[in-house]
Amino acid sequence: MAGNPLGENVPSPSKYDPGILYAIPRWAARSLLDIDKKIAMHGIDHWHAYELSWLTDNGKPQVAVGEFYFDADSENIVESKSLKLYLNSFNQERFESREKLAEIIANDLSSISKSQVRVELIDVARHGTDHQPRRIKSIDDQDIEITIFEPAPELLKCRDNAVFDEELVSELFKSNCPVTGQPDWASVEICYTGAQIDEASLLAYLCSFRGHQGYHEECAERIYRDIMQQCAPTELSVVMNFLRRGGLDINVYRSSEPMASDRVNARRPRQ
């Protein structure tokens, strides 16, 4: 696609068209954060596609939940509206098997992102039944006053004691799409080892994104960078599960240790 379709009136495609996919280079946001130069970071971007349908050779409609796993080291991310339009282009296409469609999607997404993308097409009745939620601590009951609504890493404070694999979660995160200005809502999970992060300061920091305009991946990488720089944990992972929009959700994982796609979290009831 010649230009970013987000915010534009783009007709839904009537036939398969991989040219709809629009790439956004990762380097633009990362160059502002100095992540590549200063901080080691691994991770994946885990997308769900809830509006995926195609036809069998006999013309019978099929549906599935698509799961797409992008490497955080890929050259590009895929603009979400272009991905939705691309998936809609399969609605009237016929495929001999679910596996053949998954292979085509994997090839197209690998080509646009310039990395190997893993694709799974899961039966709707089975989706979400294989994961068990973990018990982690919510920080949302902290009694704090919020006065800053742009990312403020200086809000992060640490205590003198150390913790091992502490897991914290907040449901109060909001940022905004940099193109349309529409709100993006997410659950944020942080697991770390090192000096204990003051929970009130962490919640104030996460809430400071409320006026920020940034793509999902940039927000996660900014949080990862800021915690690394302000608190210096020996191990850190940041997970952001964004609420679905347009039949798609994006789940961003960033970690100080290499990780594989089998470490993705279950979706929370809110999502």
N, C-alpha and C positions, 0 to 999 in steps of 0.2 A: 504494500500500500504506500502511495506517495507521501501522504501526510498522516499525522496522528488523528484517528477518527473520534477521539474522546471530545465530547462537546459539539460534534458535528452531526448533521442529519444524514445518516448513511443507511441506504435501503438494505433490508435483509437479503442475503444472497439466495438465488434460486438453484444453484448447483455448486458442487465442490470447488473451492477456490483457495488454495494455500497462500495466494498472493495477498489475501486480506490481512494476514498477520503483520503486525507492526512492531519492530524492534526498538527498544530503548536501551542505549549503552549504559552499563553500570558505572563506567569510569567517571561520568559527569558528577554524580552525587558523591562518589567515593573520593574524588580529587578534592572536594571541599572538606572532607572529614579526615584526610591524610591517613586512612586506614591501611592502604596498601604499603605505605612507607614505614609505618610505626608499630602496627599492631597485627599480630598473627590472628587470623580468624578463619574458621571453617563453618560449613553449614549447608542447609538445603532450603529451598522454597517448595512447599507442599500445597498444591492447589486441588480443590474439589470442583467438579463441574456437574451441576445437578440438572441441567437442561441439555441432555445429550441423547439424540435419537437418530435412527437410521432405518433402512428397510432391508429385509431379507431378499434373497433372489426371487422369492415369490411375491414380494411387495408387502409383506407383513411388517408393521412397525415394531421396532425394538427400542428399549430404553435401558440406560445404565447410568451409574454414577462414575464419572471419570476421575481418576486420581493421577496427577502429574507431579513428578519429582524433578526439580531443576537443581543443578549444582550451584552453590553460591559463587563458585569461581567462573561460571559461564560469562561470556563476553557481554551478553544482552539479557534483559528481561523482556517479557512479552506484554505489550499494553493490553489491559484486561478487556476493553470493549472490542478490540480487534480479535481477541481470542473467542469471545462470545459469538461474534459474527462468523468467525471461521467454523466454530462447532455447529452453528445453525446451517452452514452450507452442506452438512451431511444429511439434513432432514429428509430429502427425497432421493438420496443415493442408495444404491443396492450393494450389499457386501455379502460374500459367501459365508463369512463367519465373523464373530466378535473379535477374534484374534487378528484377522486381516485389517479390520478398522483400527485396532490398537497399534498395529505396526505402522500404518500410514500416519496416524497422529504423532507417534513417537518420532518418525523420520522428519516430519514437518517442523515439530517443535525443536528437535535437535538442530535442524538447519538454521532456524531463525535465531536461536539462542547461542549457536556455535558451541554446543556441548552435548554430551549424551543425556537424553531425557528418558526417564523411565515412565511408562504409561500402563495403568491398569484400568480396565473397564469392569466394574463390579455390579453384579445383580442388585437391583434396588432393594429387594427383600432382605438381602444379606448385609448390605452396607451398614457399618457401624456396630455390628454385633461381635466383632473379634477383639475389641479393645476394652480394657478395664480401667476406669479412672483411678488416679492415685490421690492419696490424701496429702494436701499441701496447705500451707497457712495463708489465709487472706489477710491483706494489710488494709482493707477498705474501711475498717472500723476506727482507724486512727482519727483523733480529733485535731484537725488541722485547719488553718485558714489559707486559702489560695489567693494570691495576689498577682502571680506571674503567669502569663498565658502564652509564652514562647519558651522553647527548650532552655532550661537554666541548670546546667550541670553543677554549678556552685551550690545548689540546694542539697546535693548528696553529702551525707555525713556518716562517719564510721565510729564505732565504739572501740574500746581498748581490747575487749575479749575477741577471741577467734571462734569461728563455727565451721563445721564440716558438712558439706552438701546441704546447706539450708535451702529450702524451697519456698518461695513466696509468690503470691498471685494477686493481681488486681483486675477488677472488671470495669474500672472507671476511666480507661484510656479513650481518648478521642483525638484524632488529628483531622486534617482536611485534604481532599484531593487537590493537587497543585494545578490542575487544569480547570475543573468545574467548580471548585470551592465547596463541594458537597462533603458532609461529615463522613469520616471513616471510624468505625467503632471496633475495639479489639479487647480481648482478654490477654493480659501480659503475665507470663510466668518467668521467674528469674531463679536460677539455681546457682549457687556459688560456694566456694570454700575460701576462707580468709577472714580478715577483720570483719566483724559483724556490721552490716549496714543498718543504720537507724531507720526503722520502718516508716516513721512519720516523714522523714526527709525523702525517702524513696517514693512514697505516695505523692508528696508535693512535687517532686521532680517529674513523675509520670503525668500528673495533671497539668504540668506546665506546657505540655504539647497541645493543649486544647485549641490554641489559635494557630498552630504550626501547619504549613502546607508542605506535604512531602509524600512520596510514594511509600507503600507499605514497607518495602525492603530498606529504603533509606531511613525510615523511622527506627526499625529494628537495629540497623547498624549504628545509628547515632546513639541509641541507648546502650548498646554493647560497648562502643568506644568510650562513652562518658563514664560508665561504671568502671571500666578498666583503668581509665586515667585518674579518676577521683578516688577510687577505693582499692585499686591494685590487688584484686583477688588472685589467688594462685590458679583457680579454675572458675570458669564462668560459662553459663549458657543463658541465652535470652530467647524466649519463644513468644511469638505474637500470633494469636488466632483471631483473624479479622472476620467480622460478620459478613455473611454472603450478600452479594449485590449483583443483580442481573443473572442469577443462577450460578455464580462463581464465588468461591471463597479462596483467600490466600492465607497460608500459614507459613510464617517465616521463622527459621531456626538458625541461630548463630551461636557458635561455641568455640571455646579455646582448644577443644579436642576434636579430632576428626570424628565425623558421625555418618551413619548410613540411614537409609530411608526406613529401616525397621524400628527406628527410635521415635517415630512421630506419635503425638499425643492423640487421645480420644477427643472428639469435639465435646464442648461443654453444653449443658442443657440450653443455655441462652442462644446457642448458635444452631 
